[in-house]
Amino acid sequence: MLAFNNCRQQAAAQSEHQALQQALSWSYVSLAAQDLGDWDQAEDAIARSLVIIADHPDVPEFVQVKAQVFNVEGRLHLKRGQPEAAWETWSQAEAAYLQADDSLGQVGAQINQSQALQTMGLYRRARLQLESAAEVLTGQPDSAVKAIALKSLGNVFQTAGSLAQSQQYLNQSLEIYRQLGSDAEVADTLFSLANTLRLMKDSDAATQHYQEAENLLPHSLLKTRAQLNRFSLLLETQQWSTAENLLPELVAHVQALPASRQAVYSRVNLAESLLSHGDDNHQPIDWLSVEGVADLLRDGVNQAEMLSDDRARAFSLGELSKLYGYTQLWSESQVLARRALSFSQGDNAQDMAYRWQQQLGKAYQQQGKDEDAIASYTSAIET
């Protein structure tokens, strides 16, 4: 009888372990679906995870998992433009971390809550939330988890425009990651710190940090992102010859990226830098040629279509519309802007719809279609 009871306990424990792994796995599926903009699958996956957790309310191991799942659900709410629901869910995550006696998890949930508060326009509350989280971190021993929390804190302060505090916490995170010897995390933190320094108008330090990030991960998406930012900074600071010399290598890296949303965005960001910077004596777009930029963007459109990613489609088509406008081909620009706008109407890309309404209005205006132009500009303002 004792052996039988032991077997039952082992079977129950194994079943609970499998359920825990299932709950975590569904949350990872939701994260991946969120990154692809597949909201239905993201919702379904997180719902499955929550059902599993609800079936094991009294199992201590599930409290930590519940907190992690709430974090993923809050991220989904924020990405879908539901900051109130995101804040509520991240508050539940904080409570679960408290129950699990995980103080760093609580800090992460508080940092997430501050992002939701900022999105709701509650900036004072968001700042107080961040400052409270910072106080907790001060007393924690150095660890990878603390480094992650400090980096998140620095990034959110960056978004809030509190650049000195962003620099402070990113530097602290960087110091811990250097001690841990994690090149990938060091490079990622250097990239964030470079972005903060750029906003602080410290161009030399920003450039140095971008280059250090590039050198740490020579064959990575992060290298290309850092190089893209360094290139646009060189253009902003009118370091024309250095930027022109960097361009061939940068184009090669962008073209070599495997198909993904970030690969499409990299193509668009490069085109935007070439289109947006220049003066009477320097036109960066001429370094690559208009047709070369167009090919880059068309490939981006093709990748987005292959991925069935409406957000990436809208982004690449809209940038292609801007390029046709640059060459005064306003009829073609109009067609592309309308296509970009159509892909921006879904839940995944409404935040960029105003851009393509403006571009469409400009295309109409340049063709003398004043009523259509006014309607598009009005829609852009109301979006």
C-alpha positions in Angstrom: 0.0 0.0 0.0 2.9 2.4 0.8 4.5 1.7 -2.5 1.2 2.3 -4.3 0.8 5.7 -2.5 4.4 6.6 -3.4 3.7 5.8 -7.0 0.6 8.0 -7.0 2.5 10.9 -5.4 5.2 10.6 -8.0 2.7 10.4 -10.8 0.9 13.5 -9.5 4.2 15.4 -9.2 5.1 14.4 -12.7 1.7 15.5 -14.0 2.1 18.9 -12.2 5.6 19.3 -13.7 4.3 18.6 -17.1 1.4 21.1 -16.6 3.9 23.7 -15.4 6.0 23.3 -18.5 2.9 23.4 -20.7 1.9 26.7 -19.1 5.3 28.2 -19.7 5.4 26.9 -23.3 2.1 28.5 -24.2 3.3 31.8 -22.8 6.4 31.5 -25.0 4.1 30.8 -28.0 2.1 34.0 -27.1 5.4 36.0 -27.0 6.4 34.8 -30.4 2.9 35.5 -31.9 3.0 39.0 -30.4 6.3 39.7 -32.1 4.7 38.6 -35.4 1.6 40.7 -34.8 -0.6 37.6 -34.8 -3.0 38.7 -32.1 -5.5 35.9 -32.3 -2.8 33.3 -31.8 -1.2 35.4 -29.0 -4.6 35.6 -27.2 -5.3 31.9 -27.6 -1.9 30.9 -26.3 -2.0 33.1 -23.2 -5.6 31.9 -22.5 -4.5 28.3 -22.6 -1.6 29.1 -20.2 -4.0 30.8 -17.8 -6.4 27.8 -17.9 -3.6 25.5 -16.9 -2.6 27.8 -14.0 -6.2 28.1 -12.8 -6.4 24.3 -12.6 -3.5 24.3 -10.0 -4.3 27.1 -7.6 -2.7 25.6 -4.6 0.6 24.5 -6.1 3.4 26.7 -4.9 5.6 26.2 -8.0 2.8 27.6 -10.1 2.8 31.0 -8.4 6.1 32.0 -10.1 4.8 30.7 -13.4 1.6 32.7 -12.9 3.6 35.8 -12.4 5.5 35.2 -15.6 2.4 34.5 -17.6 0.8 37.7 -16.3 3.8 39.6 -17.5 3.3 38.1 -21.0 -0.4 38.9 -20.9 0.4 42.5 -19.9 2.8 42.9 -22.8 0.0 41.7 -25.1 -2.4 44.3 -23.7 0.1 47.1 -24.1 1.0 46.1 -27.7 -2.8 46.1 -28.6 -3.2 49.6 -27.3 -4.9 48.6 -24.0 -2.7 50.3 -21.3 -5.3 50.1 -18.6 -5.6 46.4 -19.0 -1.8 46.1 -19.2 -1.4 48.0 -15.9 -4.0 45.8 -14.2 -2.4 42.6 -15.4 1.1 43.7 -14.4 -0.3 44.6 -10.9 -1.5 41.0 -10.7 2.0 39.9 -11.7 3.5 42.0 -9.0 1.2 40.4 -6.4 2.2 36.9 -7.6 5.9 37.8 -7.4 5.2 39.0 -3.8 3.5 35.7 -3.0 6.5 33.9 -4.5 8.9 36.0 -2.4 10.7 37.2 -5.6 11.7 40.9 -5.0 13.4 41.3 -8.4 10.3 39.9 -10.1 8.3 42.6 -8.3 10.7 45.3 -9.6 10.2 44.0 -13.1 6.5 44.1 -12.8 6.7 47.7 -11.4 8.8 48.8 -14.3 6.3 47.3 -16.7 3.5 49.1 -14.8 5.3 52.4 -15.3 5.3 51.8 -19.1 1.5 51.4 -19.0 1.1 54.5 -16.9 3.2 56.5 -19.3 1.1 55.3 -22.2 -2.0 56.5 -20.3 -0.4 59.9 -19.8 0.1 59.5 -16.1 3.7 60.6 -16.1 4.0 61.6 -12.4 2.7 58.2 -11.3 5.0 56.5 -13.8 8.0 58.3 -12.5 7.1 57.5 -8.8 6.8 53.9 -9.8 10.2 53.9 -11.4 11.8 55.6 -8.5 10.3 53.1 -6.1 11.7 50.2 -8.3 15.1 51.9 -8.3 15.2 52.0 -4.5 14.6 48.3 -4.3 17.3 47.5 -6.8 19.9 49.5 -4.8 19.8 46.9 -2.0 20.0 43.8 -4.2 23.3 41.9 -4.7 24.7 41.9 -8.2 23.2 39.2 -10.5 22.0 38.6 -14.0 18.5 39.3 -12.9 19.5 42.6 -11.3 21.3 43.5 -14.5 18.1 42.8 -16.6 16.0 44.9 -14.2 18.5 47.8 -14.3 18.6 47.7 -18.1 14.8 47.8 -18.3 14.8 50.7 -15.8 17.3 52.6 -18.0 15.3 51.9 -21.1 12.0 53.1 -19.6 13.7 56.3 -18.2 15.0 56.8 -21.7 11.5 56.6 -23.1 10.3 59.0 -20.4 13.0 61.5 -21.3 14.8 61.2 -18.0 18.2 60.8 -19.8 20.6 61.3 -16.8 18.8 58.5 -14.9 18.7 56.4 -18.0 22.4 56.7 -18.4 23.0 56.0 -14.7 21.0 52.7 -14.6 22.3 51.5 -18.0 25.9 52.0 -16.8 25.1 50.0 -13.7 23.6 47.2 -15.8 26.6 47.3 -18.1 29.1 47.0 -15.2 27.3 43.9 -13.9 27.1 42.3 -17.4 30.8 42.9 -17.9 31.6 41.1 -14.6 29.4 38.2 -15.7 31.2 38.0 -19.1 28.1 38.0 -21.2 29.0 39.5 -24.6 25.5 39.4 -26.0 24.0 41.3 -23.0 27.0 43.7 -22.8 26.4 44.5 -26.5 22.7 45.0 -26.1 23.2 47.3 -23.1 25.9 49.3 -24.9 23.3 49.8 -27.7 20.7 51.1 -25.3 23.3 53.4 -23.6 24.5 54.7 -27.0 20.8 55.6 -27.8 20.6 57.5 -24.5 23.9 59.3 -25.1 22.7 60.2 -28.6 19.6 61.8 -27.1 21.9 63.7 -24.7 23.7 65.1 -27.7 27.0 63.3 -26.8 27.6 62.1 -30.3 31.2 61.0 -29.8 30.4 58.8 -26.8 27.3 57.4 -28.6 29.4 56.6 -31.7 32.0 54.8 -29.5 29.3 52.7 -27.8 27.7 51.8 -31.1 31.0 50.6 -32.4 31.8 48.6 -29.3 28.5 46.9 -29.6 29.2 46.1 -33.3 32.6 44.6 -32.5 31.3 42.4 -29.7 28.7 40.7 -32.0 30.2 40.9 -35.5 27.6 38.5 -37.1 24.3 39.5 -35.6 21.1 41.6 -36.1 22.3 43.8 -33.2 25.4 44.7 -35.1 23.3 45.8 -38.1 21.0 47.8 -35.8 24.0 49.5 -34.1 25.5 50.2 -37.5 22.3 51.7 -38.8 22.1 54.0 -35.8 25.7 55.0 -36.1 25.2 55.7 -39.8 22.3 58.0 -39.2 24.2 59.8 -36.4 27.1 60.4 -38.8 24.6 62.0 -41.2 23.0 64.1 -38.5 26.5 65.4 -37.5 27.4 65.9 -41.1 30.4 63.5 -41.1 29.7 62.9 -44.8 32.9 61.1 -45.9 32.8 58.7 -42.9 29.2 57.9 -43.5 29.7 57.4 -47.2 32.6 55.0 -46.5 30.4 53.0 -44.1 27.5 52.7 -46.5 28.7 49.7 -48.7 29.4 47.5 -45.6 26.0 48.6 -44.1 24.1 47.8 -47.2 25.7 44.3 -47.4 24.8 43.6 -43.8 21.2 44.7 -44.3 20.8 42.6 -47.5 22.2 39.6 -45.7 19.7 39.5 -42.9 17.3 36.6 -43.0 13.7 37.4 -43.5 12.1 38.8 -40.4 10.2 41.9 -39.3 13.5 43.4 -38.0 15.1 42.7 -41.4 12.3 44.7 -43.1 12.6 47.5 -40.6 16.4 47.6 -41.2 15.8 48.2 -44.9 13.3 50.9 -44.1 15.5 52.6 -41.6 18.4 52.7 -44.0 16.2 54.2 -46.7 14.8 56.8 -44.3 18.3 57.9 -43.2 19.3 58.3 -46.9 16.1 60.3 -47.7 16.0 62.5 -44.6 19.5 63.8 -44.3 21.5 66.0 -46.6 22.2 69.6 -47.7 22.9 71.6 -50.8 26.2 69.9 -51.3 25.6 66.4 -50.0 22.7 64.1 -50.9 23.3 60.7 -49.3 20.7 59.0 -51.4 23.0 59.6 -54.4 25.6 57.4 -52.8 23.4 54.3 -53.4 21.2 55.7 -56.2 17.4 56.0 -56.1 17.0 52.7 -57.9 19.3 51.0 -55.4 17.1 52.3 -52.5 14.0 51.2 -54.3 15.3 47.7 -54.8 16.1 47.6 -51.1 12.6 48.5 -50.2 10.9 46.3 -52.8 12.8 43.3 -51.3 11.5 44.5 -47.9 7.9 44.4 -49.2 8.5 40.9 -50.6 9.8 39.7 -47.3 6.9 41.2 -45.4 4.4 39.5 -47.8 6.2 36.2 -47.3 5.9 36.7 -43.6 2.3 37.8 -43.9 3.2 40.7 -41.6 0.9 43.6 -42.3 2.8 46.0 -40.1 6.1 45.4 -42.0 4.1 45.7 -45.3 2.7 49.1 -44.3 6.2 50.3 -43.1 8.0 49.2 -46.3 5.2 50.3 -48.7 5.0 53.7 -47.0 8.7 54.3 -47.3 8.6 53.3 -50.9 5.8 55.9 -51.4 8.1 58.5 -49.9 10.9 57.5 -52.2 8.6 57.9 -55.3 7.6 61.3 -53.9 11.2 62.3 -53.7 11.6 61.5 -57.4 8.4 63.5 -58.2 6.5 60.3 -59.3 3.4 61.4 -57.4 0.9 59.1 -59.0 2.9 56.1 -58.1 3.5 57.6 -54.6 -0.3 57.9 -54.2 -0.9 54.2 -55.1 1.8 53.0 -52.7 0.6 55.3 -49.9 -2.9 54.0 -50.3 -1.6 50.4 -50.1 0.4 51.2 -47.0 -2.7 52.8 -45.4 -4.8 49.7 -46.1 -2.3 47.5 -44.3 -2.3 50.1 -41.4 -6.0 49.8 -40.7 -5.7 46.5 -38.8 -5.2 46.2 -35.1 -1.5 45.6 -35.6 -0.5 48.9 -37.3 -3.0 51.7 -36.5 -0.4 53.7 -34.7 1.4 54.4 -38.0 -1.7 55.1 -40.1 -1.4 58.8 -39.7 2.0 58.8 -41.4 0.6 57.3 -44.6 -2.5 59.6 -44.4 0.0 62.5 -44.5 2.0 60.9 -47.3 -1.2 60.3 -49.3 -2.3 63.9 -48.7 1.1 65.2 -50.0 0.7 63.0 -53.1 -2.8 64.4 -53.8 -1.6 67.9 -53.2 1.3 67.6 -55.6 -1.2 66.4 -58.3 -3.6 69.3 -57.7 -6.2 67.1 -56.0 -6.9 69.6 -53.3 -10.1 68.2 -51.9 -8.6 64.7 -51.6 -5.5 66.2 -50.0 -7.5 68.1 -47.4 -9.5 64.9 -46.6 -6.2 62.9 -46.1 -4.6 65.6 -43.9 -7.7 65.8 -41.8 -7.8 62.1 -41.4 -4.1 62.2 -40.3 -4.9 64.7 -37.6 -7.8 62.7 -36.4 -6.0 59.3 -36.4 
